[in-house]
């Protein structure tokens, strides 16, 4: 039989492990609230409106229906472009700034979190914004360990969402609003800096992607990249 000292020692070890885990959880919740919120929406006061869709409480029936319609429309855009879905991200939506700040949002309209969830701000409850963020998640689900430059990821999301701010309507021939004039940002850090200085970098990236997609099969490209291939030169 274990003596009292051994039992006490194990209790101390267990208590120490529990303290470390509690501290780790507290650190994630404090430093990365968006990660924690997408993992446990209810912990941040969000309620489930439908499969994978969460929103702040107190919304009217009309607001709830509108939100579900927005997510459904965005889902359709992504599924139509990709020929189906391989991802099923949670969608966390806020109709107030206080809610969005509470779950870790900033000044953006929406954001994809760890390629597993999407958060929408009050300015992002729109099929275009939702489809843009859902496209990021879908692309990375299909890429697996494959990678693409950030400009390609963003340009493709603009194309999938058919964002009229950065692309001309489909059927207009060349859909470019702003053609790129040089190399586009490749890393997330470079992209954030460029987009902060000039939002039309989205239009430039979308132009490059849309022109390439007009004559190439982007789904085949994604499969090749997922298998370890390289991104071919794209003007």
C-alpha positions, 0 to 999 in steps of 0.5 A: 500500500502507498503510504501517506507521504506518497499519496500526498506527493501525488496530490501535490503533483496533480494540483500542480498539473491542474494549476499549470493547465488552468494558467494555460487556459487563462492565458489563451482566453486572455491573449487569444479570445478569438481562439477561445470563443470559436472553441466555446461560443457559449462561454462568450455568451453566444447562442446557437441559431443553427448548425455551426452558426452562433450569434449574440443573444437578444436578436429579434426573429427577423435578425436571426433569420437574416443572419441565417440567410446570409450564412446560407448564401455565403455557403452556396457561393463557396460550394458552387465555386469549389464544387462542394465543401470539404470544410465545416467551420463554425460561424460566430456573428455579432450585431453589436461592437461590444459583442465583437470586441468581447470575442476578440474581434478588431476593426475588420469586417470578418476574419477566419480564425485558425482556418477552422472558424469564421467571425463576422462583425456587425459590418460583416453580416453580408454574403460577400464578407462571409463568403470571403472568409469561408473561402479562406477556410475551404481553401486551407482545408483542401490544401492540407499542408500545401501553401499559397502566397497570401496574395493568392489566398486573398485574391481567390477569396475575392473571386469566390465572394464576387466582391464588387468592390474589387472585381467587375461583375461576372460576364464582363470579360476581363473582371479586373478593376485594378491590375497589379503593377509589381510583385504582390505581398506573399506573407501574411505580414506583408499583406497586412502592411500592404492592405493597411496602406492601400485596400486596392491591393485586394483588387490587384490580387483578385485581378491576377487570380481571376485572369489566371482562373479564366484559362486554368482549372483552379481546383486541379491547381489546389489538388496539385499543391496539396500533393506537394506541387508548386504554384506556377507563375501567375502574372 
